[in-house]
Amino acid sequence: MNHADPTGHHSFWGWLGIAAGVALGVLLTPVSGGSSLAVALSVVSVTTAVASTGLAVAQQFVEESDPKTAAALGWAALGTGIVSGLSSGVLSKVAPEAKSLVSLLKGTSNRPFGGLMMTPSHAGEGAGAAEISRDITLPFRNENGLIEERATRTLFRFDTRAPGVIRKDGFGPSRDFSYIPDMLNTAAETEKTLIVSETEEGVKAYSNLMGDRGYIYKINVTNARGVSLAKNFQENKDALLDFMRNRRYPGVRDLDYRETRIGELLEESLDYKEYHLSTDDVFKGSIEVLG
C-alpha cells in the first residue's frame, strides 16, 4: 500500500523535496568567471550536478516498475556526481576565487539580495573603507596572475591638466609605471591603462605629495576593467610579489635589495590606494572636478 500517496503519484511534499535537491545541487556547486579553463570547469560542474540530481530523481520514479532501468539510472547518477565532484575539485585549484552560486547571492545591509553584481559591504573595515564605492562582477585572474574585476564604481585621479582640457580630451593612458607595473595588461599592451585611486583619501594623499599643484577628478565608471592593488595585496599577495619581481626587477641578482625595494614601492602605493583602470572604459561625460 502507498500510505504517503494513495494515488501512486508523488505528493506535493515529494515534488518539493525533488525541487530542493536540484536547487541545492546547483547552488552549492562552485563557479568562476575567470580563464576559459575555469569557465569550462564551471559549466561541467554545474551541468553534471544537475544531471546527477535528475538521474537520481528518475531512478525513484521507475524503481518499482522497472528495477533494471532504475539500477542503470543509479549508476549513471553516481558517475555524473563523481564527474561533478572532480571538476569542482580541479576548479578550486585552477581558480581559488571560485565561489558557490549561493554565496554569490549575498548582498549588503542596504541590498540584502544584491545578487551576482554585489560584494559585501565595506562598512567598518578600516579608515577610508566607506569611501570605496563599487558594484563588482566575479573577479578572475588575468594574464599577470592578478585578480581583475569588472566594476561599476567611483574612482579618483590627480592630474596637472586643467578641467577644460580634461573635458575636451579626457584622460589618456598613464605613462609612468615606475612604482607599480601595469597590473591590467601585459608589457606589450600597456598603452590602455590609467592609474587612479580607489578613495578620495588616497588621491588627496598623492596630491599632497605633488604639492597640490593640480586637480582632483572623480570618475564614475560602469562595468569597467580594473585591478586593485589593495585587493591583490590582501588576497593574492604571493602572485602580486611574483608579478613585481618579474616585471619591475627582472634579472636582479641582489635579492635583498629587490625585496626591500618592492616592499617600499608597495607600501607607498598602497597609501595612495592605487588602482589600474582600462582607458577603454573611461568616458569624458563621467568625469567630475572635485578641486
C-alpha positions in Angstrom: 0.0 0.0 0.0 1.1 3.5 -0.7 0.4 5.3 2.6 2.2 8.5 1.6 0.4 8.9 -1.7 -2.6 6.5 -2.3 -2.9 7.7 -6.0 0.5 6.3 -6.8 1.8 9.8 -7.8 4.3 11.9 -6.0 2.8 14.2 -3.4 3.3 17.9 -3.1 6.0 17.3 -0.4 7.7 14.8 -2.7 7.9 17.3 -5.5 9.1 20.0 -3.1 11.9 17.7 -1.9 13.0 17.0 -5.5 13.0 20.7 -6.4 15.0 21.5 -3.3 17.5 18.8 -4.2 18.0 20.1 -7.7 18.3 23.7 -6.4 20.9 22.8 -3.7 22.9 20.7 -6.2 23.3 23.7 -8.4 23.7 26.5 -5.8 26.4 24.6 -3.9 28.4 23.9 -7.0 31.4 26.3 -7.3 31.6 28.6 -10.4 34.2 31.0 -11.7 34.2 33.7 -14.4 37.9 33.6 -14.9 40.0 31.9 -17.6 38.5 29.8 -20.3 39.5 26.7 -18.4 37.8 27.9 -15.2 34.7 28.7 -17.2 34.7 25.3 -18.8 35.1 23.6 -15.5 32.3 25.7 -14.0 30.0 24.6 -16.8 30.9 20.9 -16.4 30.5 21.1 -12.6 27.0 22.7 -12.8 25.8 20.6 -15.7 26.9 17.3 -14.2 25.5 18.3 -10.8 22.1 18.9 -12.4 22.3 15.7 -14.5 23.2 13.6 -11.4 20.3 15.0 -9.5 17.9 14.5 -12.5 19.1 10.9 -12.9 18.6 10.2 -9.2 15.1 11.6 -9.4 14.3 9.5 -12.5 15.6 6.4 -10.6 13.0 7.0 -7.9 10.2 7.1 -10.5 11.0 3.7 -12.1 12.4 1.9 -9.1 9.3 -0.3 -8.5 8.1 -0.7 -12.1 11.5 -1.3 -13.8 14.2 -2.3 -11.3 16.8 -2.9 -14.1 16.4 0.6 -15.5 16.4 2.1 -12.0 19.8 0.4 -11.3 21.2 1.8 -14.6 20.0 5.2 -13.7 21.5 4.9 -10.2 24.9 4.1 -11.6 24.6 7.0 -14.1 23.7 9.4 -11.3 26.7 8.2 -9.4 29.0 8.6 -12.4 27.9 12.1 -13.2 28.1 13.0 -9.5 31.7 11.9 -9.4 32.5 14.0 -12.6 30.9 17.0 -10.9 32.9 16.5 -7.7 36.2 16.0 -9.6 35.6 19.1 -11.9 34.8 21.1 -8.8 38.0 20.0 -7.1 40.1 20.9 -10.1 38.3 24.2 -10.4 39.2 25.1 -6.8 42.8 24.6 -7.7 42.7 26.5 -11.0 40.6 29.3 -9.7 40.9 29.6 -5.9 38.4 32.6 -6.0 35.6 30.4 -7.3 32.5 30.5 -5.2 29.3 28.6 -5.0 26.3 30.3 -6.5 24.5 30.5 -3.2 27.5 32.5 -1.7 27.2 34.9 -4.6 23.7 35.8 -3.8 24.8 37.7 -0.7 24.2 41.4 -0.8 24.7 44.2 1.8 22.6 45.5 4.6 21.2 48.0 2.1 20.6 45.4 -0.6 20.2 42.0 1.1 19.6 40.3 -2.2 22.2 42.2 -4.2 22.9 39.2 -6.5 25.9 38.4 -8.6 26.8 42.1 -9.1 27.3 42.8 -5.4 30.2 42.4 -2.9 29.9 42.5 0.9 29.6 45.9 2.5 32.9 47.7 3.2 31.5 49.5 6.2 33.6 49.2 9.3 36.6 47.7 7.5 39.1 50.4 8.4 39.8 54.0 7.7 38.5 55.2 4.3 36.6 51.9 3.7 33.3 53.7 3.5 34.6 55.8 0.6 35.1 52.8 -1.7 32.0 52.5 -3.8 31.7 49.6 -6.1 29.4 47.1 -7.7 31.6 44.2 -8.9 31.2 41.2 -11.0 33.0 37.9 -10.4 36.7 38.5 -10.2 39.2 36.4 -12.1 43.0 36.0 -12.6 44.4 37.9 -15.6 47.5 37.1 -17.6 49.6 38.7 -15.0 48.3 36.3 -12.4 46.5 39.2 -10.6 42.8 39.4 -9.5 41.0 41.5 -12.1 37.4 42.7 -12.0 34.7 44.4 -14.0 33.2 47.0 -11.7 30.7 49.8 -11.6 32.2 52.2 -9.1 33.6 55.7 -8.3 37.4 56.2 -8.6 39.6 59.3 -8.3 42.6 60.8 -10.1 45.1 63.6 -9.6 46.1 65.4 -12.8 48.0 68.6 -13.5 45.9 69.3 -16.6 43.1 71.9 -16.2 39.4 70.8 -16.2 38.9 72.4 -19.6 41.5 70.2 -21.2 40.1 67.1 -19.5 36.6 67.9 -20.6 37.8 68.2 -24.1 40.3 65.4 -24.4 39.6 63.1 -21.5 42.3 61.0 -19.9 44.9 59.3 -21.9 46.8 56.2 -20.7 49.3 56.7 -17.9 53.0 56.6 -18.9 54.8 56.3 -15.6 54.6 52.8 -14.1 58.0 53.1 -12.3 56.5 52.1 -9.0 53.8 49.5 -9.8 54.0 48.0 -13.3 50.8 47.9 -15.4 48.7 45.3 -13.4 45.9 45.3 -16.0 47.8 44.4 -19.2 50.9 42.6 -20.3 54.1 44.6 -21.0 53.2 44.6 -24.7 49.7 46.1 -24.1 50.5 48.8 -21.6 49.0 51.6 -23.7 45.5 51.3 -22.3 45.8 51.7 -18.5 45.1 54.7 -16.3 46.5 55.0 -12.8 43.8 56.1 -10.4 42.9 55.9 -6.7 40.2 53.9 -5.0 39.4 56.5 -2.5 39.2 60.3 -2.1 41.6 60.0 0.9 44.1 58.2 -1.3 44.1 60.7 -4.1 44.4 63.6 -1.7 47.5 61.9 -0.2 49.0 61.7 -3.6 48.0 65.3 -4.4 49.8 66.4 -1.2 52.9 64.5 -2.3 52.8 66.5 -5.6 52.5 69.8 -3.7 48.8 70.1 -4.5 49.8 71.6 -7.9 46.9 70.1 -9.9 43.3 69.0 -9.8 41.4 66.1 -8.3 38.9 64.4 -10.5 36.1 61.9 -9.7 35.5 59.2 -12.3 32.3 57.2 -12.4 32.7 54.0 -14.4 30.3 51.3 -15.4 31.4 47.7 -16.0 35.0 48.8 -16.3 38.0 46.5 -16.3 40.3 47.2 -13.3 42.8 45.8 -10.9 43.0 46.9 -7.2 46.5 46.9 -5.7 45.0 46.6 -2.2 42.8 43.6 -3.1 45.7 41.8 -4.6 47.9 42.6 -1.6 45.3 41.3 0.8 44.0 38.2 -1.2 46.7 37.4 -3.8 49.9 38.6 -2.2 52.3 35.8 -3.5 51.2 36.3 -7.1 51.5 40.1 -6.7 55.1 39.8 -5.4 56.0 37.4 -8.2 54.5 40.0 -10.7 56.6 42.7 -9.1 59.7 40.6 -9.3 59.2 39.6 -12.9 58.1 43.0 -14.3 59.8 45.5 -12.1 63.1 43.8 -11.3 63.7 41.0 -13.8 67.2 39.5 -13.6 68.3 41.4 -10.5 70.9 39.5 -8.6 70.8 41.4 -5.3 67.7 39.7 -3.9 67.8 41.6 -0.6 67.8 44.9 -2.4 65.0 43.7 -4.7 62.7 42.5 -1.9 63.3 45.6 0.2 62.6 47.9 -2.7 59.5 46.0 -3.7 58.2 46.4 -0.1 58.8 50.2 -0.2 57.1 50.6 -3.5 54.1 48.6 -2.4 53.8 50.4 0.9 53.7 53.8 -0.7 51.4 52.9 -3.5 49.0 51.2 -1.0 48.9 54.5 0.9 47.5 56.1 -2.3 45.0 53.2 -2.8 46.4 52.7 -6.3 44.1 51.1 -8.9 44.7 50.4 -12.6 41.8 51.2 -14.9 41.2 50.5 -18.5 41.1 53.7 -20.6 38.6 52.0 -22.9 36.0 52.2 -20.1 36.5 55.9 -19.2 34.3 58.4 -20.9 34.5 62.2 -20.7 31.0 62.6 -19.5 31.7 60.5 -16.4 34.4 62.8 -15.1 33.8 65.5 -12.4 36.2 68.0 -10.9 36.5 67.9 -7.1 39.1 70.6 -6.6 
